[in-house]
Amino acid sequence: GLSQPSKLAERALAAAESSTQSLAMVQQQLAMMERVNRELEVRVMKLEAENAELRRGNQGLEAENAALKASTEESQEEVARLRESHSNMYQILSEKDNQLDAMIEESKGQ
């Protein structure tokens, strides 16, 4: 059979081969994880860009909304002014109508 030292050498060689294989496997896994990590980083960047775009769109909508609210308030104020002026005109017309009626009554009485 083999001498003791050569058996030890054989075992040491086998151990070295197996640890080399383990190392190669770990390196492969590491490379795969790095690739996945890069893909995820790209995806995150895309999502961040999308998010920024959505935020800009949202700000635009908020500005539009504020403008519409302001315009609605102006319209409501205008409607209130028109109602008031209509009411005033109606009062003046009623008074004139009453004056006319009084004048007609007076002229009948003469």
Protein Blocks (a to p, Z undefined) as FASTA:
>chain_A
ZZfklmmmmmmmmmmmmmmmmmmmmmmmmmmmmmmmmmmmmmmmmmmmmmmmmmmmmmmm
mmmmmmmmmmmmmmmmmmmmmmmmmmmmmmmmmmmmmmmmmmmmmmmmZZ
